[in-house]
Amino acid sequence: MPKRKPTTYAALEKLLLRWPGVELSQSYGRPSLKVKGKFFTWVKEDGDSIVLGGIDFDERDMLMETQGDVFYITDHYRNSRYVLMRLSKADPGMVETYLRRRWFEVAPKKLHAAFDSGPQARTRKAATASAPKKPSKARRQSRQPRR
């Protein structure tokens, strides 16, 4: 399978601004993207790395261990649920998958249907089909032994 051309922030921003509710903003003097006013992602000073939120510590450690050329953190992010992703080293499909996941975490629920009806709906269904789902509260409780 041929490797796809790396993503640039400019190309990524153009794509993401077509997603429902995504708007251009500024964070710490750098271009950022928000979904209905909530932080979505922003580009680091190097112009090649983006900030991905909502990544738990175990997943972040695994990503940095297995794909250290793509995922990393600075001291600023050490104690938070964020990881940095180098766009020039990342597979474009993986970049979009992580940002889709984050979009669904940040976007208001009533906006989710707008995403499903857009031109990217087919891609989203394929990307989320392989994403692990969190068990419901009732299911988590049923797994816990009774005392």
N, CA, C and O of each residue as an XYZ file, in Angstrom:
588
protein
N       0.849     -1.169      0.000
C       0.000      0.000      0.000
C       0.897      1.235      0.000
O       1.761      1.361      0.867
N       0.709      2.153     -0.960
C       1.549      3.342     -1.024
C       1.250      4.292      0.129
O       0.105      4.441      0.556
N       2.303      4.927      0.618
C       2.148      5.871      1.716
C       1.587      7.175      1.160
O       2.034      7.670      0.125
N       0.593      7.724      1.873
C      -0.025      8.968      1.443
C       0.853     10.155      1.830
O       1.678     10.076      2.740
N       0.650     11.246      1.115
C       1.386     12.476      1.374
C       1.035     12.986      2.778
O      -0.134     12.974      3.164
N       2.045     13.435      3.548
C       1.769     13.927      4.901
C       0.816     15.124      4.894
O       0.740     15.876      3.922
N       0.102     15.275      5.991
C      -0.842     16.368      6.154
C      -0.109     17.612      6.645
O       0.813     17.519      7.455
N      -0.519     18.757      6.158
C      -0.022     20.029      6.690
C      -1.136     20.645      7.525
O      -2.303     20.282      7.381
N      -0.774     21.572      8.392
C      -1.802     22.206      9.204
C      -2.770     22.985      8.319
O      -3.974     22.989      8.577
N      -2.263     23.642      7.285
C      -3.133     24.422      6.397
C      -4.183     23.526      5.739
O      -5.355     23.896      5.669
N      -3.773     22.356      5.259
C      -4.711     21.424      4.624
C      -5.692     20.861      5.657
O      -6.877     20.692      5.371
N      -5.189     20.575      6.849
C      -6.030     20.043      7.910
C      -7.074     21.077      8.339
O      -8.244     20.747      8.535
N      -6.644     22.311      8.479
C      -7.566     23.385      8.864
C      -8.673     23.540      7.819
O      -9.841     23.717      8.165
N      -8.305     23.474      6.565
C      -9.289     23.591      5.477
C     -10.323     22.461      5.566
O     -11.518     22.696      5.389
N      -9.866     21.250      5.836
C     -10.771     20.102      5.984
C     -11.679     20.281      7.200
O     -12.895     20.115      7.103
N     -11.085     20.618      8.337
C     -11.847     20.684      9.587
C     -12.871     21.811      9.589
O     -13.917     21.688     10.227
N     -12.595     22.894      8.894
C     -13.549     23.999      8.845
C     -14.825     23.628      8.086
O     -15.819     24.351      8.156
N     -14.802     22.509      7.365
C     -16.009     22.009      6.693
C     -16.852     21.152      7.631
O     -18.006     20.856      7.321
N     -16.297     20.748      8.768
C     -17.040     19.930      9.725
C     -18.038     20.811     10.474
O     -17.762     21.989     10.698
N     -19.188     20.267     10.867
C     -20.211     21.059     11.558
C     -19.697     21.714     12.837
O     -19.081     21.062     13.680
N     -19.959     23.002     12.966
C     -19.644     23.736     14.182
C     -18.200     24.141     14.370
O     -17.889     24.843     15.333
N     -17.300     23.725     13.485
C     -15.882     24.048     13.650
C     -15.634     25.481     13.188
O     -16.069     25.896     12.113
N     -14.925     26.215     14.031
C     -14.636     27.621     13.741
C     -13.182     27.932     14.046
O     -12.577     27.322     14.929
N     -12.629     28.878     13.314
C     -11.252     29.317     13.499
C     -11.168     30.242     14.701
O     -12.044     31.080     14.912
N     -10.109     30.087     15.488
C      -9.928     30.917     16.677
C      -8.432     31.091     16.930
O      -7.608     30.778     16.071
N      -8.093     31.589     18.110
C      -6.703     31.763     18.538
C      -6.555     31.197     19.947
O      -7.439     31.366     20.787
N      -5.450     30.535     20.197
C      -5.100     30.061     21.539
C      -3.620     30.337     21.744
O      -2.779     29.870     20.976
N      -3.313     31.090     22.773
C      -1.925     31.424     23.084
C      -1.207     32.035     21.882
O      -0.024     31.781     21.660
N      -1.931     32.839     21.114
C      -1.349     33.522     19.965
C      -1.154     32.661     18.733
O      -0.556     33.106     17.754
N      -1.649     31.435     18.770
C      -1.514     30.508     17.635
C      -2.892     30.195     17.082
O      -3.882     30.262     17.810
N      -2.966     29.851     15.797
C      -4.258     29.446     15.232
C      -4.783     28.208     15.948
O      -4.035     27.274     16.237
N      -6.064     28.219     16.225
C      -6.692     27.059     16.846
C      -8.068     26.863     16.236
O      -8.588     27.729     15.533
N      -8.640     25.710     16.519
C      -9.978     25.400     16.048
C     -10.843     25.049     17.248
O     -10.404     24.370     18.177
N     -12.062     25.519     17.207
C     -13.024     25.237     18.265
C     -14.288     24.676     17.633
O     -14.555     24.893     16.451
N     -15.055     23.958     18.429
C     -16.360     23.454     18.007
C     -17.376     24.148     18.907
O     -17.444     23.882     20.107
N     -18.163     25.041     18.311
C     -19.159     25.807     19.059
C     -18.547     26.445     20.312
O     -19.144     26.414     21.389
N     -17.365     27.014     20.161
C     -16.708     27.728     21.245
C     -15.871     26.878     22.182
O     -15.202     27.418     23.064
N     -15.889     25.553     22.015
C     -15.096     24.668     22.875
C     -13.814     24.276     22.145
O     -13.823     24.013     20.942
N     -12.705     24.242     22.900
C     -11.404     23.909     22.319
C     -11.440     22.554     21.610
O     -11.940     21.565     22.147
N     -10.900     22.536     20.397
C     -10.862     21.329     19.576
C      -9.402     20.925     19.358
O      -8.998     19.838     19.771
N      -8.611     21.777     18.719
C      -7.181     21.524     18.511
C      -6.488     22.827     18.158
O      -7.137     23.806     17.791
N      -5.185     22.836     18.267
C      -4.411     23.987     17.827
C      -3.041     23.537     17.368
O      -2.578     22.450     17.712
N      -2.399     24.388     16.586
C      -1.091     24.074     16.030
C      -0.008     24.645     16.951
O      -0.117     25.775     17.427
N       1.031     23.854     17.193
C       2.158     24.291     18.017
C       3.032     25.273     17.231
O       2.839     25.488     16.034
N       3.985     25.854     17.935
C       4.878     26.854     17.341
C       5.676     26.320     16.162
O       6.038     27.080     15.265
N       5.953     25.026     16.153
C       6.736     24.451     15.055
C       5.952     24.393     13.748
O       6.532     24.155     12.689
N       4.633     24.608     13.812
C       3.794     24.587     12.613
C       3.504     23.194     12.086
O       2.784     23.036     11.100
N       4.063     22.181     12.740
C       3.913     20.803     12.268
C       3.169     19.927     13.259
O       2.712     18.844     12.892
N       3.035     20.358     14.496
C       2.414     19.533     15.531
C       1.084     20.124     15.955
O       0.927     21.340     16.063
N       0.122     19.229     16.193
C      -1.170     19.660     16.728
C      -1.359     19.056     18.106
O      -0.730     18.057     18.455
N      -2.228     19.673     18.876
C      -2.553     19.206     20.216
C      -3.838     18.391     20.137
O      -4.854     18.863     19.626
N      -3.783     17.166     20.645
C      -4.957     16.304     20.709
C      -5.360     16.130     22.164
O      -4.550     15.705     22.988
N      -6.590     16.451     22.480
C      -7.093     16.297     23.840
C      -7.918     15.037     23.987
O      -8.229     14.357     23.008
N      -8.267     14.737     25.233
C      -9.117     13.589     25.513
C      -8.400     12.260     25.427
O      -9.043     11.219     25.288
N      -7.078     12.274     25.505
C      -6.292     11.048     25.421
C      -5.911     10.652     26.847
O      -5.218     11.406     27.529
N      -6.355      9.480     27.307
C      -6.009      9.116     28.683
C      -4.528      8.738     28.764
O      -3.882      8.483     27.748
N      -4.014      8.709     29.975
C      -2.582      8.534     30.186
C      -2.049      7.208     29.654
O      -0.954      7.165     29.091
N      -2.805      6.131     29.822
C      -2.349      4.831     29.318
C      -2.258      4.833     27.793
O      -1.279      4.355     27.219
N      -3.284      5.372     27.149
C      -3.265      5.435     25.688
C      -2.123      6.321     25.218
O      -1.416      5.980     24.269
N      -1.943      7.453     25.875
C      -0.872      8.388     25.494
C       0.487      7.707     25.606
O       1.316      7.823     24.703
N       0.721      6.995     26.710
C       1.996      6.292     26.889
C       2.207      5.248     25.801
O       3.307      5.110     25.265
N       1.143      4.513     25.477
C       1.240      3.496     24.429
C       1.557      4.134     23.073
O       2.391      3.623     22.325
N       0.886      5.260     22.757
C       1.136      5.938     21.485
C       2.580      6.420     21.394
O       3.225      6.260     20.358
N       3.082      7.004     22.463
C       4.456      7.513     22.449
C       5.473      6.375     22.389
O       6.541      6.522     21.794
N       5.140      5.248     23.005
C       6.056      4.111     22.999
C       6.095      3.429     21.628
O       7.166      3.049     21.154
N       4.944      3.277     21.000
C       4.884      2.554     19.726
C       5.098      3.446     18.504
O       5.528      2.969     17.454
N       4.795      4.758     18.643
C       4.940      5.678     17.504
C       5.575      6.988     17.982
O       5.014      8.069     17.805
N       6.742      6.866     18.583
C       7.431      8.017     19.159
C       7.790      9.099     18.163
O       7.971     10.256     18.542
N       7.896      8.739     16.891
C       8.184      9.757     15.880
C       6.953     10.609     15.577
O       7.080     11.712     15.045
N       5.766     10.108     15.910
C       4.512     10.817     15.636
C       3.982     11.495     16.897
O       3.625     12.672     16.852
N       3.923     10.787     18.010
C       3.310     11.282     19.241
C       4.371     11.607     20.277
O       5.324     10.852     20.468
N       4.195     12.737     20.943
C       5.117     13.147     21.998
C       4.425     14.155     22.903
O       3.328     14.624     22.597
N       5.068     14.487     24.019
C       4.567     15.531     24.907
C       5.738     16.417     25.319
O       6.901     16.035     25.187
N       5.417     17.582     25.810
C       6.399     18.445     26.461
C       6.036     18.456     27.950
O       4.995     17.931     28.345
N       6.891     19.052     28.759
C       6.612     19.108     30.197
C       5.258     19.752     30.484
O       4.583     19.386     31.446
N       4.869     20.699     29.661
C       3.597     21.398     29.850
C       2.403     20.427     29.851
O       1.427     20.644     30.569
N       2.485     19.367     29.053
C       1.379     18.417     28.902
C       1.536     17.162     29.761
O       0.679     16.280     29.713
N       2.605     17.065     30.541
C       2.910     15.848     31.294
C       1.760     15.385     32.194
O       1.498     14.185     32.273
N       1.080     16.289     32.863
C       0.021     15.916     33.808
C      -1.378     16.172     33.273
O      -2.321     16.312     34.053
N      -1.526     16.233     31.972
C      -2.850     16.468     31.391
C      -3.156     15.435     30.317
O      -2.265     14.734     29.836
N      -4.419     15.353     29.951
C      -4.872     14.345     28.973
C      -4.725     14.855     27.542
O      -5.675     14.829     26.759
N      -3.519     15.320     27.213
C      -3.218     15.813     25.875
C      -1.967     15.118     25.362
O      -1.102     14.705     26.134
N      -1.891     14.998     24.045
C      -0.688     14.493     23.395
C      -0.470     15.354     22.153
O      -1.422     15.875     21.573
N       0.778     15.497     21.758
C       1.113     16.241     20.545
C       1.334     15.246     19.410
O       1.895     14.169     19.612
N       0.885     15.625     18.216
C       1.017     14.757     17.045
C       1.737     15.519     15.935
O       1.301     16.597     15.531
N       2.845     14.954     15.443
C       3.580     15.548     14.319
C       2.869     15.182     13.023
O       2.831     14.017     12.627
N       2.313     16.182     12.378
C       1.560     15.928     11.148
C       2.445     15.369     10.038
O       1.999     14.521      9.265
N       3.685     15.827      9.949
C       4.582     15.379      8.875
C       4.945     13.903      8.993
O       5.351     13.289      8.007
N       4.805     13.329     10.178
C       5.150     11.918     10.397
C       3.921     11.017     10.486
O       4.041      9.795     10.401
N       2.750     11.608     10.655
C       1.528     10.832     10.886
C       0.839     10.453      9.574
O       0.885     11.187      8.586
N       0.209      9.301      9.600
C      -0.622      8.880      8.474
C      -1.857      9.788      8.440
O      -2.516      9.943      9.468
N      -2.190     10.391      7.299
C      -3.332     11.303      7.237
C      -4.643     10.678      7.712
O      -5.467     11.364      8.317
N      -4.845      9.399      7.451
C      -6.057      8.728      7.913
C      -6.113      8.657      9.435
O      -7.181      8.793     10.031
N      -4.961      8.443     10.057
C      -4.899      8.391     11.511
C      -5.176      9.779     12.097
O      -5.868      9.897     13.108
N      -4.644     10.817     11.472
C      -4.884     12.189     11.942
C      -6.384     12.462     11.948
O      -6.931     12.955     12.934
N      -7.036     12.141     10.848
C      -8.472     12.397     10.742
C      -9.266     11.557     11.748
O     -10.244     12.042     12.317
N      -8.860     10.324     11.969
C      -9.563      9.456     12.918
C      -9.501     10.027     14.336
O     -10.517     10.082     15.029
N      -8.325     10.448     14.762
C      -8.203     11.021     16.110
C      -8.973     12.327     16.237
O      -9.566     12.595     17.281
N      -8.970     13.140     15.189
C      -9.704     14.402     15.261
C     -11.214     14.172     15.219
O     -11.965     14.916     15.850
N     -11.659     13.175     14.501
C     -13.088     12.817     14.506
C     -13.525     12.406     15.902
O     -14.555     12.851     16.409
N     -12.731     11.563     16.502
C     -13.033     11.114     17.860
C     -13.131     12.316     18.803
O     -14.056     12.404     19.611
N     -12.182     13.228     18.695
C     -12.192     14.412     19.549
C     -13.394     15.304     19.242
O     -13.997     15.873     20.151
N     -13.742     15.425     17.947
C     -14.896     16.240     17.562
C     -16.148     15.732     18.274
O     -16.920     16.523     18.816
N     -16.350     14.423     18.275
C     -17.536     13.848     18.918
C     -17.507     14.011     20.437
O     -18.567     14.030     21.063
N     -16.343     14.126     21.041
C     -16.249     14.380     22.472
C     -16.588     15.827     22.807
O     -17.164     16.103     23.859
N     -16.233     16.751     21.918
C     -16.368     18.184     22.182
C     -17.695     18.751     21.680
O     -18.286     19.612     22.333
N     -18.161     18.283     20.544
C     -19.362     18.850     19.913
C     -20.617     18.560     20.722
O     -20.743     17.495     21.325
N     -21.546     19.512     20.732
C     -22.835     19.259     21.385
C     -23.542     18.080     20.711
O     -23.436     17.897     19.498
N     -24.251     17.295     21.491
C     -24.931     16.093     20.963
C     -25.849     16.413     19.791
O     -25.940     15.637     18.840
N     -26.531     17.557     19.855
C     -27.464     17.887     18.771
C     -26.740     18.153     17.450
O     -27.376     18.170     16.396
N     -25.436     18.357     17.490
C     -24.657     18.579     16.267
C     -24.193     17.263     15.651
O     -23.805     17.236     14.483
N     -24.228     16.176     16.411
C     -23.755     14.885     15.909
C     -24.507     14.444     14.654
O     -23.896     13.916     13.725
N     -25.791     14.649     14.616
C     -26.574     14.246     13.443
C     -26.138     15.010     12.200
O     -26.146     14.457     11.100
N     -25.758     16.271     12.361
C     -25.290     17.070     11.216
C     -24.017     16.477     10.644
O     -23.808     16.510      9.432
N     -23.170     15.938     11.498
C     -21.936     15.305     11.026
C     -22.271     14.041     10.248
O     -21.687     13.782      9.196
N     -23.208     13.258     10.762
C     -23.592     12.005     10.110
C     -24.235     12.215      8.752
O     -24.158     11.334      7.896
N     -24.867     13.362      8.533
C     -25.543     13.582      7.260
C     -24.655     14.274      6.236
O     -25.056     14.424      5.082
N     -23.453     14.700      6.634
C     -22.553     15.414      5.728
C     -21.818     14.469      4.797
O     -22.004     13.254      4.874
N     -20.976     15.017      3.906
C     -20.247     14.191      2.943
C     -19.227     13.266      3.599
O     -18.814     12.275      2.996
N     -18.818     13.578      4.823
C     -17.839     12.748      5.497
C     -18.475     11.609      6.278
O     -17.761     10.883      6.971
N     -19.789     11.423      6.194
C     -20.495     10.418      6.994
C     -19.976      9.007      6.714
O     -19.788      8.223      7.644
N     -19.748      8.686      5.467
C     -19.288      7.339      5.135
C     -17.913      7.065      5.750
O     -17.668      5.972      6.261
N     -17.025      8.049      5.701
C     -15.697      7.894      6.276
C     -15.792      7.730      7.776
O     -15.072      6.916      8.355
N     -16.671      8.493      8.423
C     -16.821      8.432      9.876
C     -17.270      7.052     10.319
O     -16.749      6.510     11.294
N     -18.235      6.480      9.607
C     -18.739      5.164      9.987
C     -17.633      4.122      9.917
O     -17.555      3.245     10.777
N     -16.778      4.208      8.903
C     -15.669      3.272      8.787
C     -14.645      3.499      9.891
O     -14.094      2.540     10.432
N     -14.388      4.751     10.226
C     -13.375      5.071     11.244
C     -13.842      4.694     12.642
O     -13.047      4.204     13.444
N     -15.106      4.912     12.946
C     -15.586      4.643     14.300
C     -15.966      3.183     14.501
O     -16.125      2.741     15.639
N     -16.113      2.432     13.427
C     -16.471      1.025     13.573
C     -15.397      0.262     14.340
O     -15.705     -0.680     15.070
N     -14.136      0.665     14.176
C     -13.055     -0.041     14.858
C     -12.697      0.570     16.203
O     -11.888      0.002     16.936
N     -13.282      1.720     16.548
C     -12.959      2.379     17.818
C     -13.609      1.629     18.976
O     -14.786      1.276     18.911
N     -12.839      1.386     20.035
C     -13.423      0.694     21.186
C     -14.456      1.573     21.875
O     -14.277      2.784     22.001
N     -15.536      0.947     22.318
C     -16.598      1.695     22.990
C     -16.500      1.456     24.487
O     -16.133      0.369     24.934
N     -16.831      2.482     25.250
C     -16.831      2.363     26.696
C     -18.091      1.612     27.119
O     -19.169      1.854     26.576
N     -17.962      0.704     28.083
C     -19.154      0.003     28.551
C     -20.084      0.962     29.292
O     -19.637      1.930     29.907
N     -21.365      0.681     29.223
C     -22.338      1.525     29.911
C     -22.166      1.400     31.421
O     -21.519      0.473     31.908
N     -22.749      2.342     32.152
C     -22.637      2.328     33.605
C     -23.232      1.039     34.173
O     -22.651      0.426     35.068
N     -24.383      0.633     33.655
C     -25.022     -0.592     34.139
C     -24.118     -1.800     33.898
O     -24.017     -2.683     34.750
N     -23.466     -1.836     32.748
C     -22.588     -2.962     32.430
C     -21.348     -2.951     33.331
O     -20.904     -4.008     33.780
N     -20.788     -1.767     33.600
C     -19.629     -1.685     34.484
C     -20.004     -2.156     35.883
O     -19.237     -2.865     36.534
N     -21.189     -1.758     36.341
C     -21.622     -2.147     37.674
C     -21.870     -3.652     37.755
O     -21.612     -4.274     38.785
N     -22.368     -4.229     36.675
C     -22.667     -5.665     36.702
C     -21.387     -6.500     36.739
O     -21.423     -7.663     37.139
N     -20.262     -5.923     36.328
C     -18.996     -6.648     36.353
C     -18.345     -6.624     37.726
O     -17.475     -7.447     38.011
N     -18.746     -5.706     38.568
C     -18.126     -5.588     39.876
C     -18.708     -6.633     40.819
O     -19.923     -6.824     40.869
N     -17.833     -7.311     41.569
C     -18.348     -8.347     42.481
C     -19.144     -7.703     43.609
O     -18.822     -6.613     44.083
N     -20.179     -8.401     44.019
C     -21.000     -7.913     45.145
C     -20.302     -8.250     46.436
O     -19.611     -9.261     46.564
N     -20.506     -7.372     47.382
C     -19.877     -7.597     48.709
C     -20.918     -7.909     49.724
O     -20.595     -8.128     50.892
